[in-house]
Amino acid sequence: MIAILIILLLIDLVAYKAMMHLLHQSAPFTRNLSKWMYWGISLFFLALIVSVFLSSAGQRDPKTTSRIFLLAGILLALYIPKLFFAVFHLTEDIGKLAALGIHKLSALVTGTETSPDPSAEKISRFKFLTQAGLVLAAIPFLSIIWGMVWGRFRFRISHQKLAFPHLPEAFHGLKIVQISDIHIGSFYGHEKKIKEAFELIRALEADIIVFTGDMVNDLAEELNGWEEILASLQAPMGKYSILGNHDYGDYFRWDSEQDKRNNLQELIRRQEAMGFRMLLNEAVKIEKNGSTLALIGVENWGKPPFAQYGDFRKAHENVKDAPFKILLSHDPTHWDAEILGKTNVDLTLSGHTHGMQFGIETRNIKWSPVQWKYPHWAGLYSENKQYLYVNRGFGYIGYPGRVGMPPEITIIELLKG
């Protein structure tokens, strides 16, 4: 907390210097009003951080979590633009120093000193950097606010048709809806939005519904009040669920390991009560008209620091002879490490990355900072006739919004061909 406050104060100081630089020719009243407003707002929110941090210590109920996420979003909306502004102003300062240094060095070498300083005009030109920074700072500010107010609820349906020559004929046209990373505790107070999103899912008339992990942020009790809504999702061939890294409660400070285990068991029990068939390093055979496909589910498997609870070998043991195999694995790095080229799994469905809840996706551009960590982070990937689909996530965590990376509901139609 102290480190965060120091960083924010440093950003504030540089951004304040930049603001005063732009207002240096303004009337004293304007400068004083700007100063008091700037520091009044900044210190208010810094004090609010400390207050929320101290009051929520040891508490992780959905209401507290929602309040923390909202504060995080407000801070991002305030300080990311300030950071833009500060960086541009520092660039101006560096440019001025460089121009002045070059002039002084030239004077030293030639032994002459011009007057007035010929570099003064060049130095004054650097002011446009601070001005540009102020204008550009509006972009992240408006984007962050938009993502919080509208972006997190603009659910997008992604349609995928995948053809496999060895898919049993009986499963031609099978429709699978995938949802992932609900983080249900983040949606405190937004029940209406979730009901509307689930209406979209029901309208897809899927044969199978799969959920690929992170039902909660930490606690099983986050499901309080959501049981009926989640139970309303139905599919004629069943709905299946696996665990994600957040479901284990690894990011919560428990009084004992037994409390942590009890929380996990309660989460599993509740999901089963809502109609989900939990696949915990196990597989099921789905039959239709005498044909079979295997649906395999592993517990979370990720590269450190994420835990590796998943055991594909164990899960795969009783479906080795299945002609077609679908794997549910929360973290897409599992596909790279243990599935691709090492197994005969046809299709892997993952989530986990959220697309960082921020990015740019157009017909020709697909970018997010999360790709620097995850080579497979959103959408469909294929290699050597094995497929991976990474769902961008239904919910959110930390920043309560989405910018350029809408929450996703995926429908995959399997075709023989």
FENHULIN-V413886 format. One record per pair of residues at least 6 apart in sequence whose C-alpha atoms are under 6 Angstrom apart, sorted by sequence separation. I is the first residue (numbers start at 1). J is the second residue. D is the distance in Angstrom with one decimal. If there is no record, write none. Layout:
BEGIN
{{I,J,D} {I,J,D}}
END
This chain:
BEGIN
{{107,113,5.4} {286,292,5.5} {302,308,5.7} {360,366,5.8} {381,387,5.8} {286,293,5.4} {301,308,4.1} {360,367,5.2} {381,388,5.1} {285,293,5.8} {300,308,6.0} {301,309,5.7} {359,367,5.5} {380,388,5.8} {285,294,4.7} {300,309,5.4} {301,310,4.9} {359,368,4.2} {380,389,4.5} {284,294,5.9} {299,309,5.5} {300,310,5.2} {379,389,5.4} {284,295,5.4} {299,310,4.2} {379,390,5.0} {283,295,5.5} {298,310,5.0} {378,390,4.8} {283,296,4.2} {394,407,4.7} {283,297,5.9} {356,370,5.6} {378,392,5.7} {393,407,5.6} {394,408,5.3} {282,297,5.7} {393,408,5.6} {248,264,5.8} {281,297,5.6} {392,408,5.6} {281,298,4.2} {279,297,4.8} {280,298,5.6} {281,299,5.8} {332,350,5.5} {280,299,5.6} {331,350,5.8} {325,345,5.1} {328,348,5.9} {330,350,4.6} {325,346,5.4} {326,347,4.9} {327,348,4.6} {328,349,5.0} {329,350,5.3} {330,351,5.3} {331,352,5.5} {326,348,5.8} {330,352,5.9} {353,377,6.0} {96,123,5.1} {208,235,5.3} {207,235,5.3} {218,246,5.7} {294,322,5.9} {177,206,5.9} {207,236,5.6} {208,237,5.3} {210,239,5.5} {213,242,5.2} {217,246,5.4} {218,247,5.9} {293,322,5.8} {302,331,5.6} {176,206,5.5} {207,237,5.5} {208,238,5.4} {209,239,4.5} {210,240,4.8} {211,241,4.6} {212,242,5.5} {213,243,4.4} {214,244,4.4} {281,311,5.7} {297,327,5.9} {300,330,5.8} {175,206,5.1} {180,211,5.3} {183,214,5.9} {185,216,6.0} {208,239,5.7} {210,241,5.8} {213,244,4.0} {216,247,5.8} {218,249,4.6} {293,324,5.0} {294,325,4.7} {295,326,5.0} {296,327,4.7} {297,328,4.7} {298,329,5.6} {175,207,5.3} {176,208,4.9} {177,209,4.8} {178,210,5.0} {179,211,5.0} {180,212,4.8} {181,213,5.7} {183,215,5.1} {184,216,5.2} {214,246,5.4} {283,315,5.6} {293,325,6.0} {176,209,5.8} {178,211,5.8} {180,213,5.7} {181,214,4.6} {182,215,5.2} {183,216,4.3} {214,247,5.4} {282,315,3.8} {301,334,6.0} {92,126,5.3} {181,215,6.0} {183,217,5.2} {281,315,4.3} {241,276,6.0} {240,276,5.1} {242,278,5.8} {92,129,5.7} {185,222,4.9} {239,276,5.3} {240,277,4.6} {241,278,4.9} {242,279,5.5} {355,392,5.3} {240,278,5.9} {354,392,4.5} {349,388,6.0} {351,390,5.0} {354,393,4.9} {346,386,5.0} {347,387,4.7} {348,388,4.7} {349,389,5.1} {350,390,4.8} {351,391,4.7} {88,129,5.6} {89,130,4.6} {347,388,5.8} {88,130,5.4} {220,263,5.9} {231,274,4.5} {358,402,5.9} {360,404,5.3} {88,133,5.2} {357,402,4.7} {358,403,4.7} {359,404,5.0} {358,404,5.6} {359,405,5.6} {220,267,4.7} {358,405,5.3} {85,133,4.5} {357,405,5.3} {85,134,5.4} {85,137,6.0} {84,137,5.6} {245,300,5.8} {81,137,4.4} {243,299,5.4} {244,300,5.2} {243,300,6.0} {81,140,5.9} {81,141,5.8} {77,141,5.0} {15,82,5.8} {77,144,5.6} {15,86,4.7} {18,89,5.8} {14,86,5.4} {244,330,5.5} {213,330,5.6} {212,330,5.4} {66,186,5.8} {62,185,5.0} {180,351,5.7} {181,393,5.0} {182,394,5.0} {183,395,5.5} {180,393,5.0} {181,394,5.6} {182,395,4.4} {180,394,5.8} {181,395,5.8} {179,409,5.5} {178,410,5.1} {177,410,5.6} {177,411,4.4} {176,411,5.6} {176,412,5.1} {175,412,5.7} {175,413,4.5} {174,413,5.6} {173,413,5.7} {174,414,5.3} {173,414,5.3} {172,414,5.9} {173,415,5.4} {172,415,4.7} {172,416,5.4} {152,401,4.6} {167,416,5.3} {151,401,6.0} {152,402,4.9} {151,402,4.9} {157,408,5.9} {161,412,5.8} {165,416,5.4} {148,400,5.7} {155,407,4.9} {156,408,5.0} {157,409,4.8} {158,410,4.7} {159,411,5.1} {160,412,4.7} {161,413,4.8} {162,414,5.2} {163,415,4.5} {164,416,5.2} {165,417,4.6} {148,401,4.0} {155,408,5.7} {157,410,5.7} {162,415,5.9} {163,416,5.4} {164,417,5.4} {147,401,4.5} {163,417,5.3} {147,402,4.6} {147,403,4.9} {73,399,5.1} {72,399,6.0} {73,400,6.0} {69,398,5.3} {69,399,5.8} {69,400,5.7}}
END
